[in-house]
Amino acid sequence: MARALGTWPCRASPASPTLAVVTQALYRRYRPDTFAEVIGQEHVTAPLVQALRTGRISHAYLFSGPRGCGKTTSARILARCLNCEQGPTPDPCGRCPSCVELARGGPGSLDVVEIDAASHGGVDDARDLRERATFAPTRDRYKIFILDEAHMVSTQGFNALLKTVEEPPEHVKFVFATTEPDKVIGTIRSRTHHYPFRLVPPDVLQPYLERICESEGVPVGPGVLPLVVRAGGGSVRDSLSVLDQLVAGAGEDGIDYESAVALLGYTHATLLDDVVGALAARDGASAFRVVDRVIATGHEPRRFVEDLVERLRDLIVIAAAGEASAAVLATLPTDQVERMRAQAAALGAFELSRAADLANAALTEMTGATSPRLHLELLVARLLLPAAEDGLTALGARVERVERVVAGGAAPATAGAPAGVPAATVPPTPERPTPAPEPTPAPEPDPVPAPTPEPMPGPGPTVPPRRPRPSRSPRPRRPSVPHPRPGPAPSRSRAPRPGRCRRPRPSPHPARCPRPAPRRAPAWTRRPCAAGGRRCSARCGPCGWRPGCWSARTRTSRTCRPAW
């Protein structure tokens, strides 16, 4: 009777005539007996149920996942389904000896062996298991070995088990449960069916905890179960352990929010509302009073920053999703969600994004810091002063604040003024009198320079005047007669050698030359010669000399040919 109620009588002491009663833990009392009772692992239970229905049962399974998510429990349920008298079946009968022994609170079966690999992971233990696997089961259909914490088995132990796991007898089944599947050697993993377990989401775990509280008859206040789910971190066993602790310390009124916050060490929602409201109103005094309350009540500053980051995350979700955020924040109380909507509207998207970035950076800096309170105060100061930053997020926060002020028709509140004091009651700062401008003196006129006397001719030698050049009559222009382009020069002249360029020489008949020799091409038109020389220049045409290979008119390199 005591076992059915979940309590166990202890031996009475001589001094006390009454019996002490020990209550069984919640995670043992509510351990699932079938795959239908396992929550949050449908991706694992559905394939296993289908395999049991069709009879496609493997000889070895590997269950991996975080702690407390149902690996060992699922292994026991699988063994119960395999050894049921009506099985293998996904729904055990619960009446046969095997089902009764493997049920919740049962003594266990001789044909289902659970081995803690953390203490039995050596070569000798593997050899002993291999010898035990050769014997037939005592009563049931299969002999099932469940190796918990399988990643603790040594490499030599796995190698000793390898042949048995690869080709076991027909009556042997292996189930490996581990939190670190990467440490299981690949030769073992390749011979098993691997099923990864996951953490249970809050929207599945919280209703499960509510049903347990109802079955236990313990009233729970609003906001308590979200704290339990958060403390459990998605692990069903950890969440049930936290709930068991709260139930043990609950009074006649059940579990209230105040006692749960004080016991679990989380920040009270009132403190978070106060600090967010102070940030929205730019009330520095109220914000730093919240910091003093956090330190005075013994809260850890880093835990307070973690809770603040989570609150800012919820506010960002509300600002981005609007009315649809109720589905995301379904675990929060309705009144708290309404308060958070007002806070998100007062802060704005830019300010929320900037505050979340600063709080996340401060949370990283506070890890291992010698003065966490100093980091917390610096964080609050940075949150109150967006003008102290030059980033785009801070600029967007300032612009968004001005838009809200203009839309509301009120003056912006300063960071040092209290939130309840209106802007009109704050005494204005007296303006300093502006001094009258001094008269500007008229500009002085520039001094006129004195005339410089011409120098008198000295007794030096007299330079004769320059004779004027006789004017030349204009030369008649020749009519432009089109003529064919001259061909290449005759071969009587020797071709220039590569690497050299014929330099211009004066005409041998200057008196007969009707035209003066052309000038040398400018420096910006002189380029390497096409024949391979360094520099080249034009020459006189009527005298038979070849012109240069450069033309100032086109600025392009040409081969040597006559110019006229």
C-alpha positions in Angstrom: 0.0 0.0 0.0 2.8 2.4 0.9 4.6 1.5 -2.4 1.4 2.3 -4.4 1.1 5.7 -2.7 4.7 6.5 -3.4 5.8 6.6 0.3 8.1 4.2 2.1 8.1 3.4 5.8 11.4 3.6 7.7 12.6 1.8 10.8 11.3 3.6 13.9 13.9 4.9 16.3 13.7 4.0 20.0 13.1 7.6 21.0 10.2 8.1 18.6 7.3 5.7 18.6 5.9 7.0 15.2 7.2 5.9 11.8 9.0 8.4 9.6 7.6 8.6 6.0 9.9 9.2 3.0 8.2 10.4 -0.2 9.3 9.0 -3.5 10.7 11.6 -6.0 8.4 12.9 -8.6 10.6 11.9 -11.5 10.4 8.3 -10.3 6.7 8.4 -9.4 5.7 9.7 -12.8 8.1 7.7 -15.0 6.4 6.6 -18.3 5.5 3.0 -18.8 4.6 3.2 -22.5 5.8 5.1 -25.5 2.5 7.0 -25.5 3.4 8.6 -22.1 6.8 9.9 -23.3 6.5 13.6 -24.1 8.4 15.7 -26.6 10.1 12.7 -28.3 7.6 11.8 -31.1 10.4 11.7 -33.6 11.8 8.7 -31.7 8.8 6.9 -30.4 6.9 6.9 -33.7 9.6 4.9 -35.6 10.0 2.5 -32.7 6.3 1.9 -32.5 6.1 1.3 -36.2 9.1 -1.1 -36.1 7.4 -3.1 -33.3 4.2 -3.3 -35.3 5.9 -4.6 -38.5 8.4 -6.8 -36.6 11.5 -5.0 -38.1 13.5 -5.0 -34.9 17.2 -4.4 -34.9 19.7 -6.2 -32.7 21.3 -3.0 -31.3 20.0 0.6 -30.7 21.8 3.8 -29.7 19.9 6.4 -27.8 21.6 9.7 -27.5 20.6 13.2 -26.2 20.8 15.5 -23.2 20.3 14.4 -19.7 16.8 13.8 -18.4 15.1 13.6 -21.8 14.0 9.9 -21.6 16.8 7.7 -23.0 17.0 5.1 -20.2 13.2 5.2 -19.8 12.7 4.5 -23.5 15.2 1.7 -23.3 13.2 0.1 -20.5 9.9 0.6 -22.4 11.5 -1.1 -25.4 12.6 -4.1 -23.3 9.1 -4.3 -21.9 7.5 -4.2 -25.3 9.9 -6.9 -26.6 9.4 -9.3 -23.7 5.7 -9.0 -23.2 3.7 -12.2 -23.5 1.6 -10.7 -26.3 4.6 -9.1 -28.0 6.6 -7.9 -29.5 4.0 -5.2 -29.3 4.0 -1.4 -29.0 1.3 -1.6 -26.3 2.4 -3.9 -23.4 -0.4 -5.7 -21.6 0.8 -4.7 -18.1 -0.4 -8.0 -16.6 2.3 -10.5 -17.5 5.2 -11.1 -15.2 7.7 -9.3 -17.5 5.5 -6.2 -17.8 4.9 -6.1 -14.0 8.6 -6.4 -13.2 9.6 -3.7 -15.7 6.8 -1.4 -14.8 7.2 1.8 -12.7 8.5 0.9 -9.3 9.0 -2.8 -10.3 11.9 -4.9 -9.0 13.3 -5.6 -12.5 13.7 -8.6 -14.6 16.6 -11.1 -14.7 16.6 -11.1 -18.5 16.9 -7.3 -18.7 20.4 -6.3 -17.5 21.2 -2.6 -16.8 24.9 -1.9 -16.7 26.4 1.4 -15.6 29.2 1.8 -18.1 30.8 4.5 -16.0 32.0 1.8 -13.5 31.9 -1.2 -15.9 33.7 0.0 -19.0 36.9 -2.0 -19.0 38.0 -5.0 -21.0 37.2 -7.4 -18.2 33.7 -6.1 -17.9 33.3 -6.5 -21.7 34.5 -10.0 -21.5 32.1 -10.8 -18.7 29.2 -9.3 -20.7 30.2 -11.4 -23.7 30.2 -14.6 -21.7 26.7 -13.8 -20.2 25.3 -13.1 -23.7 26.0 -16.7 -24.7 23.4 -18.0 -22.2 19.8 -18.2 -23.2 17.2 -16.0 -21.3 15.8 -17.4 -18.1 12.1 -16.8 -18.8 11.4 -14.1 -21.4 11.8 -14.0 -25.1 15.0 -11.9 -25.3 18.0 -11.2 -23.1 18.4 -7.4 -23.3 21.5 -5.5 -22.2 21.1 -1.8 -21.5 24.4 0.1 -21.2 23.8 3.5 -19.6 26.5 6.2 -20.1 28.0 4.2 -23.0 30.5 6.9 -23.8 32.4 5.9 -20.6 33.3 2.5 -22.1 37.0 2.4 -23.0 38.2 1.8 -26.5 39.5 -1.6 -25.6 36.2 -2.5 -24.0 34.3 -1.5 -27.2 36.8 -3.5 -29.3 36.2 -6.5 -27.0 32.4 -6.1 -27.5 32.6 -5.4 -31.2 32.2 -9.0 -32.5 29.3 -9.7 -30.1 27.5 -6.5 -31.1 28.1 -7.2 -34.8 26.8 -10.8 -34.8 25.0 -11.4 -31.5 22.9 -14.5 -30.8 19.3 -14.4 -31.8 18.1 -14.0 -28.3 20.3 -11.0 -27.4 19.5 -7.3 -27.9 21.7 -4.3 -27.0 20.6 -0.8 -26.1 23.3 1.9 -25.7 22.3 5.2 -23.9 24.7 8.1 -23.9 24.9 11.9 -23.7 28.0 12.0 -25.9 27.5 9.8 -29.0 30.7 11.2 -30.6 32.7 9.3 -28.0 31.3 6.0 -29.0 33.6 4.5 -31.6 32.4 4.5 -35.1 32.5 0.7 -35.5 29.9 0.4 -32.8 27.7 3.3 -34.1 27.7 1.8 -37.6 26.2 -1.4 -36.2 23.3 0.2 -34.3 20.1 2.2 -35.1 20.8 5.7 -33.8 17.9 7.7 -32.3 18.8 11.2 -31.1 16.6 12.6 -28.2 16.0 16.3 -27.8 15.1 18.7 -25.0 11.4 19.2 -24.4 10.1 22.6 -25.5 8.4 24.8 -22.9 5.0 24.7 -24.5 4.9 20.9 -24.1 6.6 20.7 -20.7 4.5 23.3 -18.9 1.1 21.6 -19.5 2.7 18.3 -18.3 3.8 20.0 -15.1 0.3 21.4 -14.6 -1.2 18.0 -14.9 1.3 16.6 -12.3 0.4 19.5 -9.9 -3.3 18.7 -10.3 -2.7 15.1 -9.6 -0.7 15.9 -6.5 -3.3 18.4 -5.3 -0.8 21.3 -5.0 -2.1 24.8 -6.1 0.4 26.7 -8.1 0.5 30.5 -8.4 0.7 32.4 -11.7 4.2 32.7 -13.1 5.7 29.8 -11.1 5.7 27.1 -13.7 7.5 29.2 -16.3 10.3 29.6 -13.7 10.3 25.8 -13.2 10.5 25.2 -16.9 13.3 27.8 -17.2 15.2 26.2 -14.3 14.9 22.7 -15.8 16.3 23.9 -19.2 14.1 21.5 -21.2 15.0 18.4 -19.2 12.0 16.6 -17.8 13.8 15.1 -14.9 15.4 18.4 -13.9 12.1 20.2 -14.1 10.4 17.5 -12.0 13.2 17.8 -9.4 12.8 21.6 -9.2 9.0 21.2 -8.9 9.5 18.5 -6.2 11.6 20.9 -4.2 9.0 23.7 -4.5 6.2 21.3 -3.5 8.2 20.1 -0.5 8.5 23.7 0.8 5.0 24.8 -0.1 2.4 25.8 2.5 -1.3 25.4 2.7 -1.8 28.0 0.0 0.4 26.1 -2.4 3.4 27.5 -4.3 3.4 31.3 -4.7 5.6 33.4 -7.0 7.5 35.1 -4.2 8.8 31.9 -2.7 9.6 30.4 -6.1 11.7 33.4 -7.1 13.5 33.5 -3.8 14.3 29.8 -3.9 15.4 29.6 -7.5 17.4 32.8 -7.4 15.7 34.5 -10.4 15.1 38.2 -10.6 11.6 39.3 -9.6 9.4 40.5 -12.4 8.8 43.7 -10.5 12.5 44.6 -10.6 12.6 44.0 -14.3 9.5 46.1 -14.8 11.0 48.9 -12.8 14.3 49.0 -14.6 12.6 48.8 -18.1 10.2 51.6 -17.1 13.2 53.7 -15.9 15.0 53.2 -19.2 11.8 54.2 -21.1 11.4 57.4 -19.0 15.1 58.2 -19.0 14.9 58.2 -15.2 18.5 57.6 -14.0 17.6 57.9 -10.3 15.0 55.1 -10.5 17.3 52.9 -12.6 20.2 53.1 -10.1 17.8 52.5 -7.2 16.9 49.2 -8.9 20.6 48.4 -9.0 20.9 49.1 -5.3 17.9 46.9 -4.5 19.4 44.0 -6.6 22.7 44.2 -4.6 20.9 44.7 -1.2 18.7 41.7 -1.7 21.7 39.4 -2.4 20.9 38.8 -6.1 23.8 38.0 -8.3 24.4 40.9 -10.8 25.2 38.5 -13.6 21.9 36.6 -13.1 20.1 40.0 -13.1 21.7 40.9 -16.5 20.6 37.4 -17.8 17.0 38.1 -16.8 17.2 41.6 -18.3 18.4 40.1 -21.6 15.5 37.7 -21.6 13.1 40.5 -20.9 14.5 42.6 -23.7 14.2 39.6 -26.0 10.5 39.3 -25.1 10.0 43.0 -25.8 11.7 42.7 -29.2 9.4 39.8 -30.1 6.4 41.9 -29.1 7.6 44.9 -31.1 8.3 42.8 -34.1 5.3 40.4 -34.1 2.6 42.6 -32.6 -0.6 40.7 -31.8 0.9 37.4 -33.0 3.5 37.5 -30.2 0.9 35.9 -27.8 1.6 32.5 -29.5 5.3 32.9 -28.8 4.9 34.1 -25.2 2.2 31.7 -24.3 3.9 30.6 -21.1 3.8 34.1 -19.6 0.8 35.4 -17.6 -1.6 37.6 -19.4 -1.2 40.7 -17.2 2.6 40.5 -17.6 2.2 40.3 -21.4 0.0 43.5 -21.3 2.6 45.3 -19.3 5.3 44.3 -21.7 3.3 45.6 -24.7 3.2 49.0 -23.1 7.0 48.8 -22.4 7.8 47.8 -26.0 5.7 50.7 -27.3 7.5 53.2 -25.0 11.0 52.1 -25.9 10.8 51.4 -29.6 12.5 48.9 -31.9 15.8 50.8 -32.2 16.2 51.4 -28.5 15.3 47.7 -27.7 17.8 46.4 -30.2 20.5 48.7 -28.8 19.7 47.8 -25.2 19.8 44.1 -26.0 23.2 44.4 -27.7 24.7 46.4 -24.7 23.3 43.9 -22.2 24.6 40.9 -24.1 28.1 42.5 -24.3 28.0 43.3 -20.6 27.0 39.8 -19.8 30.1 38.5 -21.6 32.3 41.0 -19.8 30.9 40.1 -16.4 32.1 36.5 -16.8 34.9 36.1 -14.2 34.9 39.9 -13.4 36.2 40.9 -10.0 33.6 43.7 -9.6 30.3 42.7 -11.3 28.4 45.6 -9.6 30.7 48.1 -11.4 29.9 46.4 -14.8 26.1 46.5 -13.9 26.2 50.2 -13.1 28.2 51.0 -16.3 25.6 49.0 -18.3 22.7 51.1 -16.8 24.6 54.3 -17.6 25.1 53.3 -21.2 21.5 52.4 -21.5 20.5 55.8 -20.3 22.8 57.8 -22.5 22.3 56.9 -26.2 23.9 60.2 -27.2 27.2 59.0 -25.9 27.5 56.6 -28.8 28.2 57.2 -32.5 26.8 54.0 -34.0 23.8 53.8 -36.3 21.7 52.0 -33.7 22.2 54.8 -31.2 21.4 57.4 -33.8 18.2 55.5 -34.7 17.3 55.3 -31.0 17.7 59.1 -30.7 15.7 59.8 -33.9 12.9 57.4 -32.7 12.8 59.1 -29.4 12.4 62.5 -31.0 9.6 61.1 -33.2 7.7 59.8 -30.2 8.1 63.1 -28.4 6.8 65.0 -31.5 3.9 62.6 -31.9 3.0 62.9 -28.2 3.4 66.7 -28.0 5.6 66.6 -24.8 9.1 67.7 -24.1 11.7 65.0 -23.9 12.5 63.9 -20.4 16.1 64.2 -19.3 18.1 61.3 -17.9 18.5 63.0 -14.5 14.9 64.3 -14.0 12.4 62.0 -12.2 9.8 60.3 -14.3 6.8 61.7 -12.4 7.9 65.3 -12.6 6.5 67.0 -15.7 8.8 68.9 -18.0 7.0 72.3 -17.2 8.0 72.1 -13.5 11.7 71.7 -14.1 13.2 75.1 -13.6 14.8 76.4 -16.8 18.5 77.1 -16.8 19.1 80.9 -16.8 20.7 82.1 -20.0 23.8 84.1 -19.8 23.6 87.7 -21.2 25.0 88.1 -24.6 27.6 90.9 -24.7 27.1 93.7 -27.2 29.3 93.5 -30.3 32.2 96.0 -30.4 32.3 98.5 -33.3 34.4 97.3 -36.2 37.0 99.9 -37.2 37.0 101.2 -40.7 39.7 99.6 -42.9 42.7 101.8 -43.6 43.6 102.6 -47.2 46.5 100.8 -48.7 49.6 103.1 -49.0 50.5 104.2 -52.5 54.0 103.1 -53.4 56.4 106.0 -54.3 57.5 106.2 -58.0 60.8 104.5 -58.6 63.3 106.9 -60.3 64.7 105.7 -63.6 68.4 104.9 -63.4 70.8 107.3 -65.0 73.1 106.1 -67.8 76.5 105.5 -66.4 79.9 105.9 -68.1 80.0 102.3 -69.3 80.4 101.2 -72.9 77.6 102.0 -75.3 75.8 99.0 -76.9 75.0 99.6 -80.6 71.3 99.3 -81.5 70.0 96.1 -83.0 69.4 96.3 -86.8 65.9 95.5 -87.8 65.3 92.3 -89.8 64.1 92.9 -93.4 60.6 91.9 -93.9 60.1 88.9 -96.2 57.5 88.7 -98.8 55.0 86.0 -98.2 55.7 82.8 -100.1 53.0 81.7 -102.4 51.3 78.5 -101.2 51.6 75.5 -103.4 48.3 74.1 -104.6 47.6 70.8 -102.8 47.8 68.2 -105.5 46.9 64.7 -104.3 49.6 62.3 -105.0 50.0 58.7 -104.0 51.6 57.8 -100.8 55.3 57.3 -101.3 56.5 53.8 -101.0 59.3 52.6 -99.0 62.7 54.2 -99.5 65.1 52.6 -102.0 67.5 50.1 -100.7 70.6 52.1 -101.5 70.8 53.4 -98.0 71.9 50.9 -95.3 69.2 49.8 -92.9 69.8 50.8 -89.3 71.1 48.2 -87.1 68.8 47.0 -84.2 69.3 48.9 -81.0 70.5 52.1 -82.7 68.8 55.1 -84.2 70.2 57.4 -86.9 70.6 60.8 -85.3 69.8 63.9 -87.4 72.7 65.6 -89.1 72.8 69.0 -90.8 72.0 69.2 -94.5 75.1 69.0 -96.7 73.6 71.6 -99.1 72.1 74.3 -96.9 72.1 76.9 -99.7 70.0 74.7 -102.1 67.5 73.6 -99.4 64.2 75.4 -100.2 63.0 74.8 -96.7 64.7 75.0 -93.4 65.3 71.7 -91.6 62.4 70.8 -89.4 62.8 71.2 -85.7 63.2 68.3 -83.4 59.9 66.9 -82.2 58.9 67.9 -78.6 59.8 65.8 -75.7 56.2 64.6 -75.2 56.1 63.2 -78.7 59.5 61.4 -78.7 59.0 57.7 -78.1 61.1 54.6 -78.8 61.8 54.1 -82.5 60.0 51.4 -84.5 63.3 50.1 -85.7 64.4 49.4 -82.2 66.4 52.6 -81.5 66.2 54.8 -78.5 65.2 58.2 -80.0 64.4 59.4 -83.5 63.7 62.8 -85.1 62.5 64.2 -88.4 64.9 65.1 -91.2 64.9 67.3 -94.3 63.0 65.9 -97.3 64.3 67.8 -100.3 67.9 67.0 -99.5 67.3 63.3 -99.7 67.5 62.6 -96.0 64.9 60.4 -94.6 62.6 62.0 -92.0 62.3 60.6 -88.5 59.9 58.0 -87.5 57.8 60.3 -85.2 55.1 62.8 -86.1 54.1 65.5 -83.8 50.7 65.7 -85.5 49.6 62.1 -84.8 51.8 61.3 -81.8 52.2 57.7 -83.1 55.2 55.7 -84.0 55.7 55.1 -87.8 58.4 53.5 -89.9 61.0 55.7 -91.6 59.6 57.2 -94.9 59.9 60.5 -96.8 57.9 63.4 -95.4 57.6 65.4 -98.6 
